[in-house]
């Protein structure tokens, strides 16, 4: 029954167990529970128990496991499915009504019912059977939706995408329920005669086809150019957080669906275990989800469902009672013994540690390989530093790296304001892959990255632009720290125009980087490095630190495209400031 006052059945049971202490949940899931509670209290949203139970009955009557055994929906599946199918809202809309004789017509105002949730994110530990849940959604819509529809499943590899298809193929082959028995009766070869003797639904070379509605479910590659302009009813995107995923396919699907005939009723299911890479599209998506969940953020999205499972702290890896935070189906779809073995591997094999912590326990690499944690690289509120004293740091490059400058502003409360200005050549920009080009475009739009025409950067052109920028912002540059590599021409001109005072040569290496890196890390952990630019976030997020036998630290990056130049420039500015504090008021 449709109601704007009812408490969802499966969520209500789950909520009670959480409040009673039977089920531990992480901070992210707790925040989403608050959103569901607000939804229950909102008279504009309606709960439809029959829509939920219809999906449950379909799954348990028609679907089966890949070994042929009957499917009994897990409590987690019911919770996720209820959130997807259970919530609706109404919209007043003018609808064209044709005359009975098909001559003309008129418009009438109608109250149109819409499904509330359009995109559902499941970030959950490996072994939670999330692909089987996606199969249940796809099979239900393919078999029960009466429109002609297109459905797809997407994953980094074809084999992974096939994991969504296989349970449906098995269910059709077994045909244990009345609907699939009816849909699979007959033969594909029977193209003449009695239509009732032909199969209505079957697995084909194209995918899984419903011949009654002329609908199809197929595997598609995880590539934006293959997904753009698709008008789908349902799409499942599996494992969108691994390091080899470089394109935001979810956003591409959303944009296409919003423009098509399925704009009011499409569903995109996004499932993945935690990833082990920074600054990829998955990381950007997680930041957006964090904004939706955070009550301090002025960002509402009623159409997104978020079930994010993870441990809250690495210390919880040692506590079996907390593992359910990362995988709600532990003990059912995956054993505690499996998790114990994985935990022991992570403890004794450093090469496996990061992967296990991420994919089993929902703990990304933040603090284990990368120097700055996710919290430390989040941007602050926008600030201006008009006419304020600062230290300038430079890490100069003429090739594919950023020619990077970082301004460091000492503030009265012990914090430091940070602004950046970096340069690349137009040739470098033109060679970027699409996903990285999109990220660079963001830097260009915010004004932190300047593109200079040509194949190689001209240091005097950069000097002129930077000088004009300093004049425009009225920055009072008191000290200048630089790495000597490729810096002679620039530094000579700086000294001739600004005098020799406050200029510091900062050689990069173990002996010189360790102390400033440690101090900058402390400032970042206390959220005392105040930056508001995405470029600074990007370069901080790429930093890893190597430690030698003497405990000395020095900056590194995992791969070429992982730029860290502005952090190097920040370190140069910081050293110049420390060595010349008397230059500041």
N, C-alpha and C positions, 0 to 999 in steps of 0.2 A: 504494500500500500504506500502511495506517495505521501510523504509527510515532511513538514518543515520544523518539526519538534522532536522527532524520534532520534534515539541514540542508535547508531549502527550496531548490529548484532555482534559481529566478529571483533570489531574495534572495542566495543564495550567490554567483552570478555578479556581481551588483551590488556586493556587499560586497568582493569581490576587487578589482574595478576601483577602488573608492573607496580601499582600502588601498594599491593600486599607484599611486595618484595620477592615474588616467585620468579619473575623474569627481570634480569638486569638489562638496562638499556644505556646507550651512550648519550652524550650531550646532543648530538645532531638529531637522533631519533626522538629524544625528549622534546626538543624544540618543535619538531613536526607534529608531535602529539598535541602541543599547545595550539597549533594551527587548526588541527582537526576539531579540537574542543571549541575554538572560535567559530568554525564552520557550523557545528551543531547548534550553536546559539544564534546564528545568523538566519533570520526569517526569510532571506532571499534564496537560500539554498535548500533543496528538497532531497530527502533520502528515499530511495525506491528499493524496498527489500525484495520485491519480486524480480527485479532485474538482476540482483545479486544471486538469488536462489536459482534463477533460470540458468545462469552460467555454471553454478556449482553442480546442479543436476546434470547438465550436459557433460561436464568433465567426468563426473563419477559414473555416468551411465555409458558414455561413448568412448572415452579415452582409456588407454592402457599404458603400462610401462613398456619399454623397448623389448623386454623379455616376454611380453604377452600377459603378464599379471594385471589384474584390475587396478585402476588408479583410485586411490583414496587421497583426496586433496589434503595437503598439509595445512596446519593452522596458519602458517605464514602465507601460503598461497591464497587462502580465504581472506586474510587481512588485506593483502595487496589487491586482489581482485575486487573486493568490496569497495576499496577506495577508488578504483578505476570505474566500475560500473554502477556504483550505488548513489552517486551524487549528480543532481541536475539543477538547472535554473531555467527560468522562463523569459522570453523576449517578445515584446510587442512588435509585430511586423505586418506590413501590408503585403497580402498575398493575392496574386492574380487568379481569379476564378473564371474559367471558360464557361460560356453558355452551353446548355445541353445540346443545342444544334450545331455547336462549333462555329457559330457566327458571332464573333465579338466576345465580350466578357466584361468583368469589372474587378476592382480591387476591394478586398475586405481586410479589416484589421483582425489578425489572429494572434493567439497566445501560443508561441512556438516553444516546445520543450527541447533543451539542449543538454547533452552530457557535459558535466563541469570539467572533468579531467581530460586533458588531451595528450600530455606527455608525462610519463612515469619513469622516474629514475630509481633503480635498485643497485646500490653499491654494497656488495655483500661478499663475504669470504668464499674462497674456492670450495666447491663441494656442496653448495646450497641448493643445487638443482634448479638454478635460475633459468636455464635454457628450456627445461620442461615446463616451467610456468609460462614462458613465452609461447611455447607450443600450444598450451591450453587457450591462450588468448587468440592466437591465429586460427586455430581449428574452429573455435566457436564462431568467430566472425565469418569465416569462409563458408561454414555450413548453414548458419542461421540468418545472416544478413541477406535480405531479399533483393538488394540492389546489385547492379553489375559493378564489381569492385576489383581493385588491384591491390595485392598485398605483397610485401617483400620482407626478406630477412637478410641482414647485412652483418658481416663480421670481418676481421682482418684476414681470414683465410676462408676458402670455400668449405673446408672440412668443419670449421667452427660454425659457419652458417647452416650447414647441413644438420647440425645437432638439433635445430629447431624443427626441421622438416621431418626427420626420421620418426619421432614418436607419432606424428600424424599419419605417416605411411603405415606404420605398424597398426595403428588403430583402425585404419581403413581395411587392412588385410584381415584383421581379426573380426571386425564388424560385430562387436559384442552387444551393442545397443540397438534399439529399434531404428533410430535415424540413420546410422551408418549402414545397417543392414539394407534399408530401403535405397540409400544412395549408391550402394555398390552392387545391387542386383543387376544381372544381365551382363552384357559384353560390350566392349568398345568397338568391336568389329561389326556389330549389328547396326548398320547405318540406315537400313530400310525397314519397313514394316512397323510393327507395334513399338512406339517410343518407350513404353513401359518396360520393354525388355532390353533397353540400353542402359549402361551405367550412367549415373547422374554425377558421380564424383570419383576421380581416380588420379593416381600418381602417373605423370607422363614425363616425357623428356623435357618439357618446358618447366615443370614444377608439379603442383597439385592443382587440378582444375575442377571447378564446379560448372558442369555443362548446363544446368538449369538456369543459372544466373549469368553464365558466361564470365565467371570470375576466376582469378588465378592467384596462387601464392608461389613466388619464385625467389631464388637466391640472386642477389645482386652484389657486385663488388663494392668494397668500402672506398669509394672515390666520388668526390663531389661532382665531377663532370658526368658520371654515370647516374647520378641521383637527382640532379637539378631538373626542374620542370615536371617531376613525377607527381601525379595526383593520386595518392594512395589512400585507402581506407585505414590500413594498419601497416606499420613498419616496426620491426624489432631490430635494434642495433646492439650487438653483443660485443663485449670486451672493447669498449671505446677508450679505455685508460692505458693500455700497454704502450711501451715506448715507440713502437713502430707505426703508431697511428699519428699521422701528421695533418689530417684534415678534419674539420668539424662537420661531419656528415649529418649530425643531428640537426644543426642549424639549417643546413641545406634542405633537408626534408621538411622541416617546419615551414620555412619560407615558401616552398612549393605547395604544401598542403593548404596554407592559409589563403592562397590565391585560387584554389581549385573548387570543384563542386563538392568536395568533402570538407570544406573549411570549418563547418560547424560540428563535425562528427568524427574526424580522424583521430587515431590513436598511435602514439609512438612509444614503444617500450624500450628503455635504455638500460641494459644490464651489464654489469662489469664487476670484477674484483678490483681492488685498489691498484694503482699503477706505481711505477718506480722511475718516473721521469718528471722533470720540471719544465715549465714554460711550453708545454704542448697544448693542443686544443682541449684535451681532457681536463687539464689543470685550470684553464679558463672557465670551463663549465662548472667545475667544483666551486670556484670562487663565486659564480653567479648563484649557485644553490645555497652557498653560505649566506649570501645577502638575503635570499628569500627567507631563510630560517631565522636570521638574527632579528629579534624584535627591536633592536636599536637602529636598524636600517629602515629608511623610508622607502621600502620596496615590497610591493604586494604582487603576487602572482597566484591567483586562485585556480589556474588551469594546470598547475604542475604538482605532481605527487612525488614525494621524496622519502624513500626508505633507505637510510644510510646507516650501515652497520659497521662498527669499528670499536676497538678498545680505546679508552680515553687516555691511557698512559702505558708506556712500555713496561712498567712494573706489573701490569695486569697479565702479561704473558705467562708469568709464573703461577697465576691463580686460575685454576680450572673453572671455578664458579663464575668467572667473568667472561669466559670464551663465548658464551651465548650472545654477548654484545656484538661480536664480529660475525657470527653465523647462527641465525635463529633456528636452523635445522640440524645443528650438531647433535649427535646421538641418534639421528634418524637417517639422513642422507649421507652423512659422513660420521665416522666414529671418533670418540674422544682419543682412542689409541692412535689414530692417524695424526691428530693434532699433537699428541705427545711426541710422536716420532719427528714431526716437523719442528717442534720446539727444540728438541735435542739437536737436530741438524743445524738449526740457526745458531745454537750456542757453540757448537764445535767446528763448524765449517763457515768461515767468514765469506766465502764466495757465494753461499746460498742465503746468507742472513737477510739481506735487504729484500730479496724476492719473497721469502717466507713471511717476514714481518708484514709486508704489503698485502700479499694475496691471501694469506690465512687469517691475519689478525687486523687487517685494515689500517696498518700503520705505514704511511708512505716513508720515503727515504729521508725525510726531513731530519735531521740531526745525526744521521749515521754516515752519510756520504757528503751531502750538501752542508755548507758551513752555516748558512742562515736558515732558520726554520720557516715554515709557512707563515706563522704569525708575524715573524720579524720582517718579512718582505712585503707585508700589506701596506698599501699607500695610506698616507694621512690626509687630513683636510687641506685644501688648497691654501697656500700662503704666498705672500709677496714680501720681498726683502728690500724695498726701495731705500736707497742711500745707506744701506747697512754695511758694516765692516765684514770682510770675508777673507778666506784663504782660497786661492785657486790651485787646483791640481791638474796636471796634464799627463796623458798617456797617448803619445803621438804615433800615428800610423799612416802610411800612404797606400796600403794595400786593401785587403778585404775586411780587416778589423775596423772598429770605430776609431777615428781620431777623436779622443774623448777628453772633455774638460768637465770638472766637477767643482762647484762653488760650495764652500763650507762656511756657514754663518754661525759663530758662537752666540748663543742666546743666554739671557740672564739666569735662567733656571737650570743651567748645566746641560741643556739640550743643544743640538746643532741642527740648523736648517740646512737643507741640501737642494741645490738646483743643478741641472746638467745642460750641456750643449755639446753635441757630437756631430761628426761629419762622415759621410761616405761619398764615393764617386757614383755618378749615374750608371757607369758600367757595372759596378758591384750590385746596385739595386736591380738592374735589368736581368742579372743572372740568378736571382733568388727564386726558389721554388714557390708555388702559389701560396701555400700555408704561411711560410715565413715572410713573403712579400706583404701579406695582409697584416701581419704583426708590425712590420716596419712602417707600413702606411699609418698605423695608429701612432707610432712615435713621431712621424712627420707631421701628422695633424695636430698633435699636442705641442709641437714646436721644439721638442728636445733633440730631434735628428734633422740635420740639414743636408740636402743632396747638392753636391757640387758637380757641374758638368765636366765630363772628361773621363779618361781611363785611370789617371793617377791624381791624387790630391795635391794641390799646390799649397804649400805651407804659408806663403805670403797672402794668398787669397783667404785662407782660413784665418790668419792673423787679423786681416782687415775686417772680416765679418764678426769675429769674436770681439774685437775692439769696439765696433759699432754697437754690438749687443750689450757690452758692459756699460757703454755710454748711455744707451737707451734705458737700461734698468737702473742706472745710477749706482751700480755696485761700487763700494769702496774697497778695492782689492789691496790688502796690506802685505800679503805674503804669496809666494808662488813656488810650489813644489812640482818637480818634474822628474820623470824617468829619462836618463840621458840618451836612450836609443832614439835615433832619428830626430833629435831635438835641437841640434846645434844652431841651425838657421833661425828657428823660432825664438830660442832663448836669447840669442845675440840681439835680435831686434827688440825683444821685451826689455832687456837690460839697457839698451841705448835709449829707449823711450820712457822708461819708468825708473831708471836708476838701479844700482846693484843691491840695494837693501832688501832683505826678506826673501831672497832667491835661494832655494834649497835643492840641491841635486839628491834625489832619492833613488838609489840603486835598488832594483828589485832582486830579491833573493832571500835565502833562509835567515841570514844574519840581520837583515834590515826590516823584514816584513813581520816577523813573529810578534814583536811587542805591539806595534800599531794595530795589527789584525786582532789580537786578543782584546785590546781596549775598545776597538770598534764593535766587536762581537758583544761585549758587555753593554755598550750603549744601545745596540740593536735589541738585545734581550729585554732591556728596560723601556723600549719604545721611545728612545731619546734621540734617534736619528730621524728627523722629520722631513720626509720626501713625499711629493705628491705627483710624481711623473712615472708613467708606466715603463719607460726605458730604464729608470733606476731599479724598479722592481724586477725587471727582466734580467739585468746584469747581476744583481744580488742573488737572484734565484738560481743562477748558473754557477755560482762559486763553490768549488770544493777546495779543501785545504789539505795539503800533504804535511805530515809531521816526520822529521828525521829522528835518528837515534838519540839526539840531544834534546828532543822536545821542541825544536824550532819549527815554526809553521811558515808555509808560503802558499800563495794563491795558485790554483790550477783550474782548468776546465776539462770536462769529459770529452768534448769534441769541438771541432772547428767552429761550427755555427753557434756554439754556446758562448756568446760574448760576455766578457767580464771587465772590459776596458774602463768603464766608469767607476767600478769599485777600485781598480788600480789607481785611477785618478783621485778618487776619494782618499785613499791611503796616502798619496803624495801630498794632498792638501792638508791632511791631518798632521803629518810629520812636520810640514812647513809651519803650521800653526803652533805646534808644541815647542818647536825650536825658536820661535820668535813671539812668544806671548806678550812681551813688553811692547810690541807694535800695536797691540789692541787696547782700546780704552776700557 
